[in-house]
């Protein structure tokens, strides 16, 4: 019953290489966490989840592939 579209501005931070605090200081990551509604790290609560599915849609080029990988890693 609830749908949303969230555009991203370029590649997001590689969360694999950073602490949760560093990742959340990134605006794109912070916006994603807010949109999903669960919080992150120690403040993660599954009860806040706003969506049953999250669909990633990127360009079919190497940058789009890289962005998909970064989002899945996050």
N, CA, C, O and CB atoms as a CASP TS submission, in Angstrom:
PFRMAT TS
TARGET T0000
AUTHOR 0000-0000-0000
METHOD Language model
MODEL 1
PARENT N/A
ATOM      1  N   UNK     1       0.809  -1.199   0.000  1.00  0.00           N
ATOM      2  CA  UNK     1       0.000   0.000   0.000  1.00  0.00           C
ATOM      3  C   UNK     1       0.852   1.261   0.000  1.00  0.00           C
ATOM      4  O   UNK     1       0.379   2.345  -0.344  1.00  0.00           O
ATOM      5  CB  UNK     1      -0.920  -0.001   1.190  1.00  0.00           C
ATOM      6  N   UNK     2       2.115   1.105   0.391  1.00  0.00           N
ATOM      7  CA  UNK     2       2.983   2.271   0.448  1.00  0.00           C
ATOM      8  C   UNK     2       4.129   2.104  -0.533  1.00  0.00           C
ATOM      9  O   UNK     2       4.819   1.085  -0.530  1.00  0.00           O
ATOM     10  CB  UNK     2       3.517   2.488   1.874  1.00  0.00           C
ATOM     11  N   UNK     3       4.326   3.099  -1.362  1.00  0.00           N
ATOM     12  CA  UNK     3       5.433   3.097  -2.303  1.00  0.00           C
ATOM     13  C   UNK     3       6.144   4.433  -2.216  1.00  0.00           C
ATOM     14  O   UNK     3       5.548   5.453  -1.870  1.00  0.00           O
ATOM     15  CB  UNK     3       4.944   2.820  -3.747  1.00  0.00           C
ATOM     16  N   UNK     4       7.417   4.408  -2.533  1.00  0.00           N
ATOM     17  CA  UNK     4       8.195   5.640  -2.558  1.00  0.00           C
ATOM     18  C   UNK     4       9.323   5.485  -3.572  1.00  0.00           C
ATOM     19  O   UNK     4       9.745   4.370  -3.880  1.00  0.00           O
ATOM     20  CB  UNK     4       8.756   5.983  -1.143  1.00  0.00           C
ATOM     21  N   UNK     5       9.792   6.582  -4.071  1.00  0.00           N
ATOM     22  CA  UNK     5      10.946   6.598  -4.969  1.00  0.00           C
ATOM     23  C   UNK     5      11.968   7.537  -4.357  1.00  0.00           C
ATOM     24  O   UNK     5      11.645   8.661  -3.974  1.00  0.00           O
ATOM     25  CB  UNK     5      10.553   7.045  -6.432  1.00  0.00           C
ATOM     26  N   UNK     6      13.197   7.069  -4.268  1.00  0.00           N
ATOM     27  CA  UNK     6      14.245   7.905  -3.696  1.00  0.00           C
ATOM     28  C   UNK     6      15.428   7.967  -4.665  1.00  0.00           C
ATOM     29  O   UNK     6      16.150   6.983  -4.827  1.00  0.00           O
ATOM     30  CB  UNK     6      14.693   7.359  -2.309  1.00  0.00           C
ATOM     31  N   UNK     7      15.625   9.099  -5.296  1.00  0.00           N
ATOM     32  CA  UNK     7      16.777   9.221  -6.189  1.00  0.00           C
ATOM     33  C   UNK     7      18.071   9.412  -5.388  1.00  0.00           C
ATOM     34  O   UNK     7      18.077  10.079  -4.353  1.00  0.00           O
ATOM     35  CB  UNK     7      16.576  10.397  -7.165  1.00  0.00           C
ATOM     36  N   UNK     8      19.148   8.827  -5.871  1.00  0.00           N
ATOM     37  CA  UNK     8      20.457   9.002  -5.245  1.00  0.00           C
ATOM     38  C   UNK     8      21.301   9.921  -6.114  1.00  0.00           C
ATOM     39  O   UNK     8      21.111   9.998  -7.328  1.00  0.00           O
ATOM     40  CB  UNK     8      21.167   7.634  -5.033  1.00  0.00           C
ATOM     41  N   UNK     9      22.213  10.598  -5.491  1.00  0.00           N
ATOM     42  CA  UNK     9      23.105  11.507  -6.213  1.00  0.00           C
ATOM     43  C   UNK     9      24.483  10.860  -6.322  1.00  0.00           C
ATOM     44  O   UNK     9      25.346  11.069  -5.469  1.00  0.00           O
ATOM     45  CB  UNK     9      23.196  12.897  -5.499  1.00  0.00           C
ATOM     46  N   UNK    10      24.677  10.084  -7.360  1.00  0.00           N
ATOM     47  CA  UNK    10      25.984   9.457  -7.607  1.00  0.00           C
ATOM     48  C   UNK    10      26.222   8.248  -6.728  1.00  0.00           C
ATOM     49  O   UNK    10      25.288   7.658  -6.185  1.00  0.00           O
ATOM     50  CB  UNK    10      27.092  10.458  -7.388  1.00  0.00           C
ATOM     51  N   UNK    11      27.488   7.890  -6.596  1.00  0.00           N
ATOM     52  CA  UNK    11      27.877   6.716  -5.813  1.00  0.00           C
ATOM     53  C   UNK    11      27.830   7.024  -4.323  1.00  0.00           C
ATOM     54  O   UNK    11      28.209   8.110  -3.885  1.00  0.00           O
ATOM     55  CB  UNK    11      29.284   6.243  -6.212  1.00  0.00           C
ATOM     56  N   UNK    12      27.355   6.045  -3.548  1.00  0.00           N
ATOM     57  CA  UNK    12      27.311   6.217  -2.100  1.00  0.00           C
ATOM     58  C   UNK    12      28.646   5.779  -1.501  1.00  0.00           C
ATOM     59  O   UNK    12      29.489   5.191  -2.179  1.00  0.00           O
ATOM     60  CB  UNK    12      26.135   5.409  -1.477  1.00  0.00           C
ATOM     61  N   UNK    13      28.811   6.074  -0.244  1.00  0.00           N
ATOM     62  CA  UNK    13      30.013   5.705   0.500  1.00  0.00           C
ATOM     63  C   UNK    13      30.121   4.184   0.603  1.00  0.00           C
ATOM     64  O   UNK    13      29.112   3.503   0.783  1.00  0.00           O
ATOM     65  CB  UNK    13      30.001   6.343   1.908  1.00  0.00           C
ATOM     66  N   UNK    14      31.338   3.649   0.489  1.00  0.00           N
ATOM     67  CA  UNK    14      31.568   2.223   0.668  1.00  0.00           C
ATOM     68  C   UNK    14      31.551   1.920   2.169  1.00  0.00           C
ATOM     69  O   UNK    14      32.541   2.155   2.863  1.00  0.00           O
ATOM     70  CB  UNK    14      32.924   1.781   0.014  1.00  0.00           C
ATOM     71  N   UNK    15      30.432   1.401   2.666  1.00  0.00           N
ATOM     72  CA  UNK    15      30.234   1.179   4.106  1.00  0.00           C
ATOM     73  C   UNK    15      31.105   0.048   4.643  1.00  0.00           C
ATOM     74  O   UNK    15      31.317  -0.043   5.853  1.00  0.00           O
ATOM     75  CB  UNK    15      28.772   0.872   4.389  1.00  0.00           C
ATOM     76  N   UNK    16      31.609  -0.805   3.773  1.00  0.00           N
ATOM     77  CA  UNK    16      32.477  -1.909   4.189  1.00  0.00           C
ATOM     78  C   UNK    16      33.744  -1.386   4.861  1.00  0.00           C
ATOM     79  O   UNK    16      34.291  -2.027   5.758  1.00  0.00           O
ATOM     80  CB  UNK    16      32.844  -2.785   2.984  1.00  0.00           C
ATOM     81  N   UNK    17      34.199  -0.230   4.422  1.00  0.00           N
ATOM     82  CA  UNK    17      35.476   0.315   4.870  1.00  0.00           C
ATOM     83  C   UNK    17      35.367   1.275   6.053  1.00  0.00           C
ATOM     84  O   UNK    17      36.386   1.772   6.533  1.00  0.00           O
ATOM     85  CB  UNK    17      36.136   1.014   3.734  1.00  0.00           C
ATOM     86  N   UNK    18      34.146   1.547   6.535  1.00  0.00           N
ATOM     87  CA  UNK    18      33.965   2.585   7.551  1.00  0.00           C
ATOM     88  C   UNK    18      33.138   2.094   8.737  1.00  0.00           C
ATOM     89  O   UNK    18      32.405   1.110   8.639  1.00  0.00           O
ATOM     90  CB  UNK    18      33.302   3.805   6.934  1.00  0.00           C
ATOM     91  N   UNK    19      33.272   2.798   9.851  1.00  0.00           N
ATOM     92  CA  UNK    19      32.459   2.504  11.026  1.00  0.00           C
ATOM     93  C   UNK    19      31.022   2.962  10.762  1.00  0.00           C
ATOM     94  O   UNK    19      30.756   3.708   9.820  1.00  0.00           O
ATOM     95  CB  UNK    19      33.043   3.199  12.300  1.00  0.00           C
ATOM     96  N   UNK    20      30.117   2.506  11.602  1.00  0.00           N
ATOM     97  CA  UNK    20      28.715   2.921  11.470  1.00  0.00           C
ATOM     98  C   UNK    20      28.579   4.428  11.610  1.00  0.00           C
ATOM     99  O   UNK    20      27.833   5.058  10.861  1.00  0.00           O
ATOM    100  CB  UNK    20      27.841   2.216  12.518  1.00  0.00           C
ATOM    101  N   UNK    21      29.295   5.008  12.562  1.00  0.00           N
ATOM    102  CA  UNK    21      29.222   6.460  12.768  1.00  0.00           C
ATOM    103  C   UNK    21      29.699   7.217  11.530  1.00  0.00           C
ATOM    104  O   UNK    21      29.088   8.208  11.130  1.00  0.00           O
ATOM    105  CB  UNK    21      30.061   6.871  13.991  1.00  0.00           C
ATOM    106  N   UNK    22      30.784   6.753  10.930  1.00  0.00           N
ATOM    107  CA  UNK    22      31.312   7.401   9.718  1.00  0.00           C
ATOM    108  C   UNK    22      30.328   7.255   8.563  1.00  0.00           C
ATOM    109  O   UNK    22      30.103   8.200   7.807  1.00  0.00           O
ATOM    110  CB  UNK    22      32.685   6.798   9.329  1.00  0.00           C
ATOM    111  N   UNK    23      29.738   6.054   8.428  1.00  0.00           N
ATOM    112  CA  UNK    23      28.773   5.826   7.350  1.00  0.00           C
ATOM    113  C   UNK    23      27.558   6.730   7.516  1.00  0.00           C
ATOM    114  O   UNK    23      27.076   7.306   6.541  1.00  0.00           O
ATOM    115  CB  UNK    23      28.336   4.350   7.319  1.00  0.00           C
ATOM    116  N   UNK    24      27.060   6.858   8.741  1.00  0.00           N
ATOM    117  CA  UNK    24      25.875   7.670   8.976  1.00  0.00           C
ATOM    118  C   UNK    24      26.142   9.171   8.864  1.00  0.00           C
ATOM    119  O   UNK    24      25.203   9.959   8.757  1.00  0.00           O
ATOM    120  CB  UNK    24      25.317   7.361  10.332  1.00  0.00           C
ATOM    121  N   UNK    25      27.404   9.567   8.888  1.00  0.00           N
ATOM    122  CA  UNK    25      27.725  10.982   8.687  1.00  0.00           C
ATOM    123  C   UNK    25      27.629  11.363   7.209  1.00  0.00           C
ATOM    124  O   UNK    25      27.610  12.547   6.872  1.00  0.00           O
ATOM    125  CB  UNK    25      29.133  11.293   9.223  1.00  0.00           C
ATOM    126  N   UNK    26      27.568  10.357   6.325  1.00  0.00           N
ATOM    127  CA  UNK    26      27.396  10.584   4.897  1.00  0.00           C
ATOM    128  C   UNK    26      25.929  10.891   4.622  1.00  0.00           C
ATOM    129  O   UNK    26      25.058  10.139   5.059  1.00  0.00           O
ATOM    130  CB  UNK    26      27.873   9.354   4.071  1.00  0.00           C
ATOM    131  N   UNK    27      25.635  11.965   3.919  1.00  0.00           N
ATOM    132  CA  UNK    27      24.256  12.413   3.694  1.00  0.00           C
ATOM    133  C   UNK    27      23.417  11.372   2.972  1.00  0.00           C
ATOM    134  O   UNK    27      22.272  11.135   3.358  1.00  0.00           O
ATOM    135  CB  UNK    27      24.251  13.701   2.901  1.00  0.00           C
ATOM    136  N   UNK    28      23.956  10.745   1.935  1.00  0.00           N
ATOM    137  CA  UNK    28      23.190   9.744   1.180  1.00  0.00           C
ATOM    138  C   UNK    28      22.810   8.560   2.067  1.00  0.00           C
ATOM    139  O   UNK    28      21.666   8.107   2.044  1.00  0.00           O
ATOM    140  CB  UNK    28      23.998   9.252  -0.036  1.00  0.00           C
ATOM    141  N   UNK    29      23.762   8.060   2.842  1.00  0.00           N
ATOM    142  CA  UNK    29      23.503   6.926   3.733  1.00  0.00           C
ATOM    143  C   UNK    29      22.491   7.323   4.799  1.00  0.00           C
ATOM    144  O   UNK    29      21.563   6.569   5.091  1.00  0.00           O
ATOM    145  CB  UNK    29      24.814   6.431   4.392  1.00  0.00           C
ATOM    146  N   UNK    30      22.665   8.490   5.372  1.00  0.00           N
ATOM    147  CA  UNK    30      21.738   8.983   6.394  1.00  0.00           C
ATOM    148  C   UNK    30      20.319   9.097   5.838  1.00  0.00           C
ATOM    149  O   UNK    30      19.359   8.726   6.513  1.00  0.00           O
ATOM    150  CB  UNK    30      22.205  10.347   6.928  1.00  0.00           C
ATOM    151  N   UNK    31      20.182   9.605   4.616  1.00  0.00           N
ATOM    152  CA  UNK    31      18.877   9.719   3.969  1.00  0.00           C
ATOM    153  C   UNK    31      18.252   8.341   3.737  1.00  0.00           C
ATOM    154  O   UNK    31      17.048   8.162   3.918  1.00  0.00           O
ATOM    155  CB  UNK    31      19.009  10.471   2.637  1.00  0.00           C
ATOM    156  N   UNK    32      19.075   7.372   3.336  1.00  0.00           N
ATOM    157  CA  UNK    32      18.574   6.008   3.127  1.00  0.00           C
ATOM    158  C   UNK    32      18.063   5.397   4.427  1.00  0.00           C
ATOM    159  O   UNK    32      16.987   4.799   4.455  1.00  0.00           O
ATOM    160  CB  UNK    32      19.673   5.120   2.532  1.00  0.00           C
ATOM    161  N   UNK    33      18.825   5.544   5.491  1.00  0.00           N
ATOM    162  CA  UNK    33      18.427   5.004   6.791  1.00  0.00           C
ATOM    163  C   UNK    33      17.118   5.644   7.244  1.00  0.00           C
ATOM    164  O   UNK    33      16.235   4.953   7.752  1.00  0.00           O
ATOM    165  CB  UNK    33      19.537   5.238   7.846  1.00  0.00           C
ATOM    166  N   UNK    34      16.987   6.941   7.067  1.00  0.00           N
ATOM    167  CA  UNK    34      15.760   7.637   7.436  1.00  0.00           C
ATOM    168  C   UNK    34      14.582   7.145   6.598  1.00  0.00           C
ATOM    169  O   UNK    34      13.497   6.911   7.131  1.00  0.00           O
ATOM    170  CB  UNK    34      15.934   9.151   7.269  1.00  0.00           C
ATOM    171  N   UNK    35      14.788   6.989   5.297  1.00  0.00           N
ATOM    172  CA  UNK    35      13.717   6.542   4.405  1.00  0.00           C
ATOM    173  C   UNK    35      13.265   5.115   4.731  1.00  0.00           C
ATOM    174  O   UNK    35      12.070   4.822   4.705  1.00  0.00           O
ATOM    175  CB  UNK    35      14.180   6.621   2.949  1.00  0.00           C
ATOM    176  N   UNK    36      14.211   4.237   5.034  1.00  0.00           N
ATOM    177  CA  UNK    36      13.868   2.848   5.348  1.00  0.00           C
ATOM    178  C   UNK    36      13.168   2.770   6.702  1.00  0.00           C
ATOM    179  O   UNK    36      12.250   1.970   6.884  1.00  0.00           O
ATOM    180  CB  UNK    36      15.133   1.959   5.344  1.00  0.00           C
ATOM    181  N   UNK    37      13.603   3.601   7.654  1.00  0.00           N
ATOM    182  CA  UNK    37      12.915   3.721   8.927  1.00  0.00           C
ATOM    183  C   UNK    37      13.408   2.836  10.051  1.00  0.00           C
ATOM    184  O   UNK    37      12.861   2.894  11.152  1.00  0.00           O
ATOM    185  CB  UNK    37      11.521   3.452   8.723  1.00  0.00           C
ATOM    186  N   UNK    38      14.418   2.020   9.817  1.00  0.00           N
ATOM    187  CA  UNK    38      14.858   1.070  10.842  1.00  0.00           C
ATOM    188  C   UNK    38      15.953   1.596  11.748  1.00  0.00           C
ATOM    189  O   UNK    38      16.209   1.004  12.796  1.00  0.00           O
ATOM    190  CB  UNK    38      15.332  -0.175  10.195  1.00  0.00           C
ATOM    191  N   UNK    39      16.606   2.682  11.383  1.00  0.00           N
ATOM    192  CA  UNK    39      17.800   3.108  12.106  1.00  0.00           C
ATOM    193  C   UNK    39      18.963   2.224  11.672  1.00  0.00           C
ATOM    194  O   UNK    39      18.803   1.389  10.781  1.00  0.00           O
ATOM    195  CB  UNK    39      17.586   3.036  13.656  1.00  0.00           C
ATOM    196  N   UNK    40      20.123   2.394  12.284  1.00  0.00           N
ATOM    197  CA  UNK    40      21.290   1.606  11.909  1.00  0.00           C
ATOM    198  C   UNK    40      22.193   1.399  13.115  1.00  0.00           C
ATOM    199  O   UNK    40      22.144   2.162  14.079  1.00  0.00           O
ATOM    200  CB  UNK    40      22.065   2.288  10.770  1.00  0.00           C
ATOM    201  N   UNK    41      23.010   0.366  13.050  1.00  0.00           N
ATOM    202  CA  UNK    41      23.963   0.091  14.123  1.00  0.00           C
ATOM    203  C   UNK    41      23.244  -0.276  15.409  1.00  0.00           C
ATOM    204  O   UNK    41      22.328  -1.098  15.404  1.00  0.00           O
ATOM    205  CB  UNK    41      24.870   1.297  14.356  1.00  0.00           C
ATOM    206  N   UNK    42      23.661   0.335  16.509  1.00  0.00           N
ATOM    207  CA  UNK    42      23.062   0.069  17.821  1.00  0.00           C
ATOM    208  C   UNK    42      21.600   0.509  17.894  1.00  0.00           C
ATOM    209  O   UNK    42      20.842   0.011  18.726  1.00  0.00           O
ATOM    210  CB  UNK    42      23.861   0.773  18.907  1.00  0.00           C
ATOM    211  N   UNK    43      21.206   1.438  17.029  1.00  0.00           N
ATOM    212  CA  UNK    43      19.835   1.971  17.048  1.00  0.00           C
ATOM    213  C   UNK    43      18.915   1.268  16.048  1.00  0.00           C
ATOM    214  O   UNK    43      17.806   1.740  15.795  1.00  0.00           O
ATOM    215  CB  UNK    43      19.857   3.463  16.754  1.00  0.00           C
ATOM    216  N   UNK    44      19.367   0.136  15.470  1.00  0.00           N
ATOM    217  CA  UNK    44      18.557  -0.601  14.510  1.00  0.00           C
ATOM    218  C   UNK    44      17.364  -1.246  15.202  1.00  0.00           C
ATOM    219  O   UNK    44      17.524  -1.974  16.182  1.00  0.00           O
ATOM    220  CB  UNK    44      19.400  -1.666  13.798  1.00  0.00           C
ATOM    221  N   UNK    45      16.160  -0.973  14.684  1.00  0.00           N
ATOM    222  CA  UNK    45      14.933  -1.592  15.181  1.00  0.00           C
ATOM    223  C   UNK    45      14.086  -1.994  13.983  1.00  0.00           C
ATOM    224  O   UNK    45      13.601  -1.142  13.239  1.00  0.00           O
ATOM    225  CB  UNK    45      14.145  -0.624  16.128  1.00  0.00           C
ATOM    226  N   UNK    46      13.914  -3.296  13.805  1.00  0.00           N
ATOM    227  CA  UNK    46      13.163  -3.824  12.673  1.00  0.00           C
ATOM    228  C   UNK    46      11.713  -3.338  12.667  1.00  0.00           C
ATOM    229  O   UNK    46      11.082  -3.278  11.612  1.00  0.00           O
ATOM    230  CB  UNK    46      13.198  -5.341  12.692  1.00  0.00           C
ATOM    231  N   UNK    47      11.201  -3.000  13.810  1.00  0.00           N
ATOM    232  CA  UNK    47       9.812  -2.550  13.925  1.00  0.00           C
ATOM    233  C   UNK    47       9.540  -1.265  13.132  1.00  0.00           C
ATOM    234  O   UNK    47       8.397  -1.002  12.758  1.00  0.00           O
ATOM    235  CB  UNK    47       9.462  -2.329  15.387  1.00  0.00           C
ATOM    236  N   UNK    48      10.564  -0.478  12.878  1.00  0.00           N
ATOM    237  CA  UNK    48      10.376   0.774  12.159  1.00  0.00           C
ATOM    238  C   UNK    48      10.362   0.640  10.648  1.00  0.00           C
ATOM    239  O   UNK    48      10.166   1.629   9.942  1.00  0.00           O
ATOM    240  CB  UNK    48      11.436   1.718  12.543  1.00  0.00           C
ATOM    241  N   UNK    49      10.569  -0.577  10.137  1.00  0.00           N
ATOM    242  CA  UNK    49      10.640  -0.796   8.687  1.00  0.00           C
ATOM    243  C   UNK    49       9.380  -0.286   7.997  1.00  0.00           C
ATOM    244  O   UNK    49       8.266  -0.655   8.368  1.00  0.00           O
ATOM    245  CB  UNK    49      10.844  -2.289   8.377  1.00  0.00           C
ATOM    246  N   UNK    50       9.563   0.558   6.999  1.00  0.00           N
ATOM    247  CA  UNK    50       8.430   1.195   6.328  1.00  0.00           C
ATOM    248  C   UNK    50       7.979   0.475   5.069  1.00  0.00           C
ATOM    249  O   UNK    50       6.880   0.730   4.576  1.00  0.00           O
ATOM    250  CB  UNK    50       8.780   2.602   5.985  1.00  0.00           C
ATOM    251  N   UNK    51       8.808  -0.423   4.536  1.00  0.00           N
ATOM    252  CA  UNK    51       8.505  -1.044   3.253  1.00  0.00           C
ATOM    253  C   UNK    51       8.738  -2.550   3.307  1.00  0.00           C
ATOM    254  O   UNK    51       9.653  -3.016   3.987  1.00  0.00           O
ATOM    255  CB  UNK    51       9.352  -0.419   2.145  1.00  0.00           C
ATOM    256  N   UNK    52       7.910  -3.311   2.589  1.00  0.00           N
ATOM    257  CA  UNK    52       8.071  -4.751   2.516  1.00  0.00           C
ATOM    258  C   UNK    52       9.114  -5.172   1.502  1.00  0.00           C
ATOM    259  O   UNK    52       9.679  -6.261   1.603  1.00  0.00           O
ATOM    260  CB  UNK    52       6.764  -5.393   2.187  1.00  0.00           C
ATOM    261  N   UNK    53       9.374  -4.317   0.526  1.00  0.00           N
ATOM    262  CA  UNK    53      10.372  -4.589  -0.515  1.00  0.00           C
ATOM    263  C   UNK    53      11.143  -3.318  -0.792  1.00  0.00           C
ATOM    264  O   UNK    53      10.620  -2.209  -0.690  1.00  0.00           O
ATOM    265  CB  UNK    53       9.708  -5.123  -1.818  1.00  0.00           C
ATOM    266  N   UNK    54      12.400  -3.511  -1.145  1.00  0.00           N
ATOM    267  CA  UNK    54      13.210  -2.397  -1.634  1.00  0.00           C
ATOM    268  C   UNK    54      13.768  -2.832  -2.984  1.00  0.00           C
ATOM    269  O   UNK    54      14.464  -3.843  -3.079  1.00  0.00           O
ATOM    270  CB  UNK    54      14.370  -2.007  -0.614  1.00  0.00           C
ATOM    271  N   UNK    55      13.467  -2.087  -3.995  1.00  0.00           N
ATOM    272  CA  UNK    55      13.890  -2.414  -5.356  1.00  0.00           C
ATOM    273  C   UNK    55      14.952  -1.415  -5.779  1.00  0.00           C
ATOM    274  O   UNK    55      14.747  -0.204  -5.698  1.00  0.00           O
ATOM    275  CB  UNK    55      12.683  -2.403  -6.348  1.00  0.00           C
ATOM    276  N   UNK    56      16.085  -1.927  -6.230  1.00  0.00           N
ATOM    277  CA  UNK    56      17.180  -1.081  -6.710  1.00  0.00           C
ATOM    278  C   UNK    56      17.106  -0.994  -8.231  1.00  0.00           C
ATOM    279  O   UNK    56      17.021  -2.014  -8.914  1.00  0.00           O
ATOM    280  CB  UNK    56      18.568  -1.640  -6.254  1.00  0.00           C
ATOM    281  N   UNK    57      17.137   0.209  -8.748  1.00  0.00           N
ATOM    282  CA  UNK    57      17.086   0.423 -10.191  1.00  0.00           C
ATOM    283  C   UNK    57      18.236   1.349 -10.566  1.00  0.00           C
ATOM    284  O   UNK    57      18.261   2.516 -10.176  1.00  0.00           O
ATOM    285  CB  UNK    57      15.704   1.022 -10.638  1.00  0.00           C
ATOM    286  N   UNK    58      19.181   0.815 -11.325  1.00  0.00           N
ATOM    287  CA  UNK    58      20.348   1.583 -11.735  1.00  0.00           C
ATOM    288  C   UNK    58      20.530   1.507 -13.244  1.00  0.00           C
ATOM    289  O   UNK    58      19.909   0.685 -13.917  1.00  0.00           O
ATOM    290  CB  UNK    58      21.606   1.077 -11.019  1.00  0.00           C
ATOM    291  N   UNK    59      21.389   2.373 -13.763  1.00  0.00           N
ATOM    292  CA  UNK    59      21.763   2.311 -15.168  1.00  0.00           C
ATOM    293  C   UNK    59      22.461   0.978 -15.441  1.00  0.00           C
ATOM    294  O   UNK    59      23.101   0.405 -14.559  1.00  0.00           O
ATOM    295  CB  UNK    59      22.680   3.508 -15.554  1.00  0.00           C
ATOM    296  N   UNK    60      22.327   0.500 -16.675  1.00  0.00           N
ATOM    297  CA  UNK    60      22.952  -0.766 -17.069  1.00  0.00           C
ATOM    298  C   UNK    60      24.365  -0.526 -17.601  1.00  0.00           C
ATOM    299  O   UNK    60      24.712  -0.958 -18.700  1.00  0.00           O
ATOM    300  CB  UNK    60      22.096  -1.484 -18.136  1.00  0.00           C
ATOM    301  N   UNK    61      25.168   0.167 -16.805  1.00  0.00           N
ATOM    302  CA  UNK    61      26.566   0.388 -17.175  1.00  0.00           C
ATOM    303  C   UNK    61      27.444   0.065 -15.963  1.00  0.00           C
ATOM    304  O   UNK    61      26.936  -0.358 -14.924  1.00  0.00           O
ATOM    305  CB  UNK    61      26.799   1.864 -17.665  1.00  0.00           C
ATOM    306  N   UNK    62      28.741   0.261 -16.090  1.00  0.00           N
ATOM    307  CA  UNK    62      29.646  -0.111 -14.995  1.00  0.00           C
ATOM    308  C   UNK    62      29.404   0.725 -13.734  1.00  0.00           C
ATOM    309  O   UNK    62      29.519   0.205 -12.625  1.00  0.00           O
ATOM    310  CB  UNK    62      31.097   0.046 -15.444  1.00  0.00           C
ATOM    311  N   UNK    63      29.074   1.999 -13.886  1.00  0.00           N
ATOM    312  CA  UNK    63      28.779   2.828 -12.703  1.00  0.00           C
ATOM    313  C   UNK    63      27.512   2.353 -11.996  1.00  0.00           C
ATOM    314  O   UNK    63      27.474   2.293 -10.767  1.00  0.00           O
ATOM    315  CB  UNK    63      28.629   4.307 -13.107  1.00  0.00           C
ATOM    316  N   UNK    64      26.482   2.018 -12.759  1.00  0.00           N
ATOM    317  CA  UNK    64      25.246   1.514 -12.175  1.00  0.00           C
ATOM    318  C   UNK    64      25.475   0.200 -11.445  1.00  0.00           C
ATOM    319  O   UNK    64      24.899  -0.041 -10.384  1.00  0.00           O
ATOM    320  CB  UNK    64      24.188   1.334 -13.252  1.00  0.00           C
ATOM    321  N   UNK    65      26.315  -0.642 -12.018  1.00  0.00           N
ATOM    322  CA  UNK    65      26.667  -1.918 -11.381  1.00  0.00           C
ATOM    323  C   UNK    65      27.401  -1.664 -10.063  1.00  0.00           C
ATOM    324  O   UNK    65      27.142  -2.333  -9.063  1.00  0.00           O
ATOM    325  CB  UNK    65      27.544  -2.782 -12.330  1.00  0.00           C
ATOM    326  N   UNK    66      28.309  -0.703 -10.069  1.00  0.00           N
ATOM    327  CA  UNK    66      29.059  -0.373  -8.866  1.00  0.00           C
ATOM    328  C   UNK    66      28.129   0.197  -7.787  1.00  0.00           C
ATOM    329  O   UNK    66      28.256  -0.157  -6.615  1.00  0.00           O
ATOM    330  CB  UNK    66      30.181   0.630  -9.195  1.00  0.00           C
ATOM    331  N   UNK    67      27.219   1.054  -8.164  1.00  0.00           N
ATOM    332  CA  UNK    67      26.266   1.631  -7.212  1.00  0.00           C
ATOM    333  C   UNK    67      25.398   0.530  -6.605  1.00  0.00           C
ATOM    334  O   UNK    67      25.145   0.538  -5.401  1.00  0.00           O
ATOM    335  CB  UNK    67      25.380   2.697  -7.903  1.00  0.00           C
ATOM    336  N   UNK    68      24.940  -0.417  -7.429  1.00  0.00           N
ATOM    337  CA  UNK    68      24.158  -1.552  -6.919  1.00  0.00           C
ATOM    338  C   UNK    68      24.934  -2.324  -5.868  1.00  0.00           C
ATOM    339  O   UNK    68      24.397  -2.671  -4.817  1.00  0.00           O
ATOM    340  CB  UNK    68      23.759  -2.489  -8.064  1.00  0.00           C
ATOM    341  N   UNK    69      26.195  -2.589  -6.154  1.00  0.00           N
ATOM    342  CA  UNK    69      27.047  -3.328  -5.231  1.00  0.00           C
ATOM    343  C   UNK    69      27.238  -2.565  -3.927  1.00  0.00           C
ATOM    344  O   UNK    69      27.191  -3.162  -2.852  1.00  0.00           O
ATOM    345  CB  UNK    69      28.399  -3.615  -5.873  1.00  0.00           C
ATOM    346  N   UNK    70      27.450  -1.263  -4.007  1.00  0.00           N
ATOM    347  CA  UNK    70      27.608  -0.447  -2.806  1.00  0.00           C
ATOM    348  C   UNK    70      26.334  -0.440  -1.960  1.00  0.00           C
ATOM    349  O   UNK    70      26.406  -0.496  -0.732  1.00  0.00           O
ATOM    350  CB  UNK    70      27.990   0.983  -3.189  1.00  0.00           C
ATOM    351  N   UNK    71      25.181  -0.371  -2.601  1.00  0.00           N
ATOM    352  CA  UNK    71      23.913  -0.385  -1.876  1.00  0.00           C
ATOM    353  C   UNK    71      23.660  -1.739  -1.225  1.00  0.00           C
ATOM    354  O   UNK    71      23.185  -1.797  -0.091  1.00  0.00           O
ATOM    355  CB  UNK    71      22.763  -0.036  -2.816  1.00  0.00           C
ATOM    356  N   UNK    72      23.966  -2.818  -1.918  1.00  0.00           N
ATOM    357  CA  UNK    72      23.796  -4.144  -1.337  1.00  0.00           C
ATOM    358  C   UNK    72      24.748  -4.355  -0.161  1.00  0.00           C
ATOM    359  O   UNK    72      24.390  -4.996   0.827  1.00  0.00           O
ATOM    360  CB  UNK    72      24.022  -5.222  -2.401  1.00  0.00           C
ATOM    361  N   UNK    73      25.936  -3.824  -0.272  1.00  0.00           N
ATOM    362  CA  UNK    73      26.909  -3.915   0.834  1.00  0.00           C
ATOM    363  C   UNK    73      26.406  -3.141   2.049  1.00  0.00           C
ATOM    364  O   UNK    73      26.546  -3.590   3.187  1.00  0.00           O
ATOM    365  CB  UNK    73      28.296  -3.372   0.394  1.00  0.00           C
ATOM    366  N   UNK    74      25.815  -1.967   1.791  1.00  0.00           N
ATOM    367  CA  UNK    74      25.257  -1.155   2.876  1.00  0.00           C
ATOM    368  C   UNK    74      24.178  -1.933   3.603  1.00  0.00           C
ATOM    369  O   UNK    74      23.583  -1.424   4.552  1.00  0.00           O
ATOM    370  CB  UNK    74      24.687   0.172   2.338  1.00  0.00           C
TER
END
